[in-house]
Amino acid sequence: MASATAGVPAQLEVVAGRVHAFESVVPDSAESEQYRQDLDQAIQGMLSR
């Protein structure tokens, strides 16, 4: 499989055992809270560049 390179940094987070949008299905779980913290940190890092 071929892949394209856009020349921008990217990061893929895989949360084992979780389905797509799990943070919306069980928003009060520890995993959802950690996901939101990680997402907030990634966005802050992106905006601070």
TORPAGU-209781 format. One line per 8 residues: number of its first residue (from 0); their letters; for each residue x, y, z of N, C-alpha, C, O, CB. Coordinates in nm, 2 decimals, always signed. Atoms other than C-alpha are relative to their C-alpha. Last residue first. Glycine has a CB too. Layout:
! residues N
NUM = A = X:Y:Z:X:Y:Z:X:Y:Z:X:Y:Z:X:Y:Z  ... $
***
This chain:
! residues 49
48 = RSLMGQIA = -0.11:+0.01:+0.10:+0.45:+2.60:+1.75:+0.00:+0.13:-0.07:+0.09:+0.15:-0.16:-0.02:-0.11:-0.09  -0.12:-0.08:-0.05:+0.23:+2.67:+2.06:+0.12:+0.00:-0.09:+0.22:+0.06:-0.06:+0.04:-0.07:+0.14  +0.02:-0.15:+0.01:-0.09:+2.58:+1.88:+0.12:+0.08:+0.05:+0.13:+0.19:+0.02:-0.12:+0.03:+0.09  +0.01:-0.04:+0.14:+0.02:+2.22:+1.81:-0.01:+0.15:-0.01:+0.05:+0.22:-0.10:-0.12:-0.06:-0.07  -0.13:+0.01:+0.06:+0.14:+2.16:+2.16:+0.00:+0.05:-0.14:+0.09:+0.12:-0.19:+0.04:-0.14:+0.00  -0.08:-0.11:-0.06:-0.19:+2.29:+2.30:+0.14:+0.00:-0.06:+0.20:+0.11:-0.09:+0.01:-0.01:+0.15  +0.04:-0.12:+0.06:-0.38:+2.06:+2.06:+0.08:+0.12:+0.05:+0.12:+0.21:-0.02:-0.15:+0.03:+0.03  -0.05:+0.00:+0.14:-0.17:+1.76:+2.17:-0.04:+0.13:-0.07:+0.03:+0.19:-0.15:-0.06:-0.12:-0.08 $
40 = QDLDQRYQ = -0.15:-0.02:+0.00:-0.22:+1.84:+2.54:+0.05:+0.01:-0.14:+0.14:+0.09:-0.18:+0.07:-0.11:+0.08  -0.02:-0.14:-0.04:-0.60:+1.88:+2.50:+0.15:+0.03:-0.01:+0.19:+0.14:-0.06:-0.05:+0.03:+0.13  +0.04:-0.08:+0.12:-0.61:+1.54:+2.31:+0.02:+0.15:+0.03:+0.08:+0.22:-0.06:-0.15:-0.02:-0.03  -0.10:+0.02:+0.11:-0.41:+1.37:+2.58:-0.03:+0.09:-0.12:+0.06:+0.14:-0.18:+0.01:-0.15:-0.04  -0.13:-0.06:-0.04:-0.63:+1.51:+2.85:+0.10:-0.01:-0.10:+0.17:+0.09:-0.13:+0.04:-0.06:+0.14  +0.02:-0.14:+0.01:-0.94:+1.41:+2.66:+0.12:+0.08:+0.04:+0.15:+0.18:-0.02:-0.13:+0.04:+0.08  +0.00:-0.04:+0.14:-0.81:+1.06:+2.61:-0.02:+0.15:-0.02:+0.05:+0.21:-0.10:-0.12:-0.08:-0.07  -0.13:+0.00:+0.05:-0.73:+1.03:+2.98:+0.01:+0.04:-0.15:+0.10:+0.12:-0.18:+0.07:-0.14:+0.02 $
32 = ESEASDPV = -0.07:-0.12:-0.07:-1.08:+1.14:+3.08:+0.15:+0.01:-0.05:+0.19:+0.11:-0.08:-0.01:-0.01:+0.15  +0.05:-0.12:+0.07:-1.23:+0.89:+2.83:+0.07:+0.12:+0.05:+0.11:+0.21:-0.02:-0.15:+0.01:+0.01  -0.06:+0.00:+0.13:-1.01:+0.61:+2.97:-0.04:+0.12:-0.08:+0.04:+0.18:-0.15:-0.03:-0.13:-0.08  -0.13:-0.05:-0.01:-1.11:+0.69:+3.32:+0.07:+0.01:-0.13:+0.15:+0.10:-0.15:+0.08:-0.10:+0.10  -0.10:+0.11:-0.03:-1.47:+0.65:+3.23:+0.14:+0.06:+0.01:+0.17:+0.17:-0.04:+0.00:-0.10:-0.11  -0.05:-0.01:-0.14:-1.71:+0.95:+3.26:+0.10:-0.11:+0.04:+0.15:-0.11:+0.15:-0.12:-0.02:+0.10  -0.08:-0.12:-0.03:-1.77:+1.00:+2.89:+0.06:+0.01:+0.14:+0.16:+0.08:+0.16:-0.09:+0.12:-0.03  -0.02:+0.01:-0.15:-1.88:+0.64:+2.82:+0.09:+0.12:+0.04:+0.21:+0.10:+0.07:+0.07:-0.14:+0.04 $
24 = VSEFAHVR = +0.09:+0.10:-0.05:-2.03:+0.66:+2.47:+0.01:-0.01:+0.15:-0.09:-0.03:+0.22:+0.04:-0.14:-0.07  +0.14:-0.05:+0.00:-1.87:+0.99:+2.37:-0.10:-0.10:+0.06:-0.20:-0.06:+0.12:-0.04:+0.04:-0.14  +0.01:-0.11:-0.10:-1.52:+0.89:+2.48:-0.14:+0.07:+0.00:-0.17:+0.13:+0.10:+0.11:+0.10:-0.03  +0.03:+0.06:-0.13:-1.57:+0.56:+2.29:-0.01:+0.11:+0.10:-0.09:+0.09:+0.20:+0.11:-0.09:+0.04  +0.09:-0.09:-0.08:-1.58:+0.76:+1.96:-0.04:-0.05:+0.14:-0.14:-0.02:+0.19:-0.12:+0.03:-0.08  +0.00:-0.14:+0.05:-1.43:+0.47:+1.76:-0.10:+0.08:+0.08:-0.22:+0.04:+0.10:-0.03:+0.01:-0.15  +0.06:-0.02:+0.13:-1.42:+0.15:+1.97:+0.01:+0.15:-0.04:+0.03:+0.24:+0.05:-0.14:-0.04:-0.01  +0.10:-0.11:+0.00:-1.18:+0.09:+2.26:-0.05:+0.02:-0.15:+0.03:+0.01:-0.24:+0.05:+0.13:+0.05 $
16 = GAVVELQA = +0.13:+0.04:-0.06:-0.99:-0.23:+2.33:-0.11:+0.10:-0.01:-0.22:+0.08:+0.05:+0.02:-0.05:+0.14  +0.04:+0.15:+0.01:-0.65:-0.08:+2.28:-0.13:-0.03:+0.06:-0.16:+0.01:+0.18:+0.11:-0.08:+0.06  +0.04:+0.04:-0.14:-0.64:+0.30:+2.26:-0.05:-0.14:-0.01:-0.17:-0.16:-0.06:-0.11:+0.10:+0.05  +0.08:+0.11:+0.00:-0.44:+0.38:+1.94:-0.03:-0.04:+0.15:+0.06:-0.06:+0.22:+0.06:-0.12:-0.08  +0.02:+0.06:-0.14:-0.30:+0.73:+1.92:-0.10:-0.12:-0.02:-0.21:-0.10:-0.07:-0.06:+0.10:+0.10  +0.11:+0.09:-0.01:-0.16:+0.83:+1.58:-0.01:-0.06:+0.14:+0.09:-0.12:+0.18:+0.01:-0.11:-0.11  -0.01:+0.10:-0.10:+0.07:+1.13:+1.56:-0.13:-0.08:+0.01:-0.23:-0.02:+0.00:+0.03:+0.07:+0.14  +0.13:+0.07:-0.03:+0.14:+1.36:+1.27:+0.03:-0.10:+0.11:+0.14:-0.15:+0.12:-0.06:-0.06:-0.12 $
8 = PVGATASA = -0.01:+0.10:-0.10:+0.42:+1.61:+1.18:-0.14:-0.06:+0.03:-0.24:+0.02:+0.03:+0.06:+0.06:+0.13  +0.04:-0.05:-0.13:+0.37:+1.78:+0.85:+0.01:-0.11:+0.10:-0.02:-0.22:+0.07:-0.14:+0.07:-0.01  -0.10:-0.08:-0.06:+0.55:+1.71:+0.52:-0.04:+0.07:+0.13:+0.02:+0.17:+0.17:+0.04:+0.11:-0.10  +0.04:-0.14:+0.01:+0.24:+1.59:+0.34:+0.11:+0.10:+0.06:+0.10:+0.22:+0.04:-0.13:+0.02:+0.07  -0.06:-0.07:-0.11:+0.37:+1.24:+0.27:-0.03:+0.15:-0.02:+0.00:+0.21:-0.13:+0.16:-0.02:+0.00  -0.04:-0.14:+0.04:+0.15:+1.01:+0.07:+0.07:+0.07:+0.12:+0.03:+0.04:+0.24:-0.12:+0.08:-0.05  +0.04:-0.11:-0.09:+0.13:+0.64:+0.14:+0.05:+0.13:-0.05:+0.16:+0.13:-0.11:+0.04:-0.03:+0.14  -0.08:-0.12:+0.01:+0.14:+0.34:-0.10:-0.06:+0.10:+0.10:-0.17:+0.10:+0.13:-0.01:+0.05:-0.14 $
0 = M = +0.08:-0.12:+0.00:+0.00:+0.00:+0.00:+0.09:+0.12:+0.00:+0.18:+0.13:+0.08:-0.10:+0.00:+0.12 $
***
